[in-house]
Amino acid sequence: MWYHFENDWSGLVMRPVYFYGAMSLDGYLADDHDDLQWLFDTDLGGKSTYPEFEACIDTLVMGRATYDATLSMLGDEPFYPGIRKVVFTHTERESQPETEFVSGDVVSIVKKLQQQSGSGIWIVGGGQLVATLLEAGLFSEMWVQIAPVLLGHGKRLFPEGDYSQRLQFIDHTQMSELNELHFKLN
């Protein structure tokens, strides 16, 4: 299903918008080729906060490059079954189960999603999507996992933008090599 939104949905905020994801110590969420092997090589020691997080979301939002990279990594594995996927792309795509391909103003589309019934909205990536939503003040909370790896270059989690703000620290969780910081925004 393909949608193109250009409406103004300002002033209404209902469903929370979350970021939950990892970055390298030097701030990259992926290398130049969208490879996440550095993350898969990070030892979690059998611990994860993901099941608790997943229980509070029912919608996943991502860019097309993140979507394609995730599908490639999963192979024949199901892609977040039971969770609505909204993928931003500039080209029309064929419908996939539980997946909507959209284009248009990111902020307006996410605000529209916030008005619909459901639970949390998970912004998976990429970095420009995160920066745009930070600039609009739409995030409720962020869980940022930091892996002990330096990539040196790639796709930044936080590219340059006009989103300067102080976050409220909520909690810290160590999962063997991975350290997770939980923040509240707004």
Residue pairs with C-beta under 8 A, 6 or more apart in sequence:
1 95
1 99
1 100
1 101
2 92
2 93
2 95
2 100
2 101
2 102
2 103
3 100
3 101
3 102
3 103
3 104
4 102
4 103
4 104
5 102
5 103
5 104
5 105
5 108
5 109
5 112
6 104
6 105
6 108
7 108
7 112
8 108
9 108
9 111
9 112
9 114
9 115
10 111
12 111
12 114
12 115
13 111
13 114
13 138
14 114
14 115
15 59
15 113
15 114
15 115
15 116
15 118
15 119
15 120
15 121
16 120
16 121
16 140
16 141
17 110
17 114
17 120
17 121
17 123
17 133
17 138
17 139
17 140
18 53
18 56
18 57
18 120
18 121
18 122
18 123
18 139
18 140
18 141
18 142
18 143
19 122
19 123
19 130
19 139
19 141
19 142
19 143
19 144
20 50
20 53
20 122
20 124
20 142
20 143
21 29
21 124
21 125
21 143
21 144
21 145
21 157
22 29
22 39
22 42
22 144
22 145
22 146
22 147
22 178
23 29
23 144
23 145
23 146
23 147
23 157
24 38
24 146
24 147
24 149
24 150
24 151
24 154
25 146
25 147
25 148
25 149
25 150
26 150
26 151
26 152
27 156
27 157
27 158
28 151
28 153
28 154
28 155
28 156
28 157
29 125
29 126
29 127
29 154
29 155
29 156
29 157
30 36
30 69
30 125
30 126
30 154
30 155
31 38
31 151
31 153
31 154
31 155
32 153
32 154
32 155
34 65
34 66
34 68
34 69
34 155
35 69
36 69
36 73
38 147
38 149
38 151
39 147
41 149
42 147
42 148
42 149
42 177
42 178
43 176
43 177
43 178
44 175
44 176
44 177
44 178
45 175
45 176
45 177
46 176
47 173
47 175
47 176
48 175
49 143
49 173
49 175
49 180
53 122
53 143
54 83
56 119
56 120
57 83
57 119
57 120
57 121
57 122
58 83
58 84
58 118
58 119
58 120
59 83
59 84
59 85
59 86
59 113
59 118
59 119
59 120
59 121
59 122
60 80
60 83
60 84
60 85
60 86
60 121
60 122
60 124
61 85
61 86
61 87
61 88
61 110
61 113
61 121
61 122
61 123
61 124
61 129
62 70
62 85
62 86
62 87
62 88
62 123
62 124
62 125
62 126
62 129
63 87
63 88
63 89
63 125
63 126
63 128
63 129
64 87
64 88
64 89
64 90
64 91
64 93
64 101
65 126
66 124
66 125
66 126
67 85
67 87
67 89
70 79
70 124
71 79
79 85
79 99
80 98
81 98
82 98
83 98
84 98
84 100
84 118
85 96
85 98
85 99
85 100
86 99
86 100
86 102
86 109
86 113
87 93
87 99
87 100
87 101
87 102
88 102
88 103
88 106
88 109
88 129
89 101
89 102
89 103
90 103
92 101
93 101
95 101
102 109
106 129
106 132
106 133
107 132
107 133
107 136
107 138
110 121
110 123
110 133
110 136
110 138
111 138
113 121
114 121
114 138
120 140
123 129
123 130
123 133
123 139
125 157
126 155
127 155
127 156
127 157
127 158
127 159
128 159
130 157
130 158
131 158
131 159
131 160
131 161
131 163
132 161
133 139
134 158
134 161
134 163
134 165
135 161
135 162
135 163
137 185
137 186
139 185
139 186
140 184
140 185
140 186
141 170
141 182
141 183
141 184
141 185
142 167
142 182
142 183
142 185
143 180
143 181
143 182
143 183
144 157
144 180
144 181
144 183
145 175
145 178
145 179
145 180
145 181
146 178
146 179
146 180
146 181
147 177
147 178
148 177
165 185
167 183
167 184
167 185
168 183
168 184
168 185
169 181
169 182
169 183
170 182
170 183
170 184
171 181
171 182
172 179
172 180
172 181
172 182
173 179
173 180
173 182
174 180
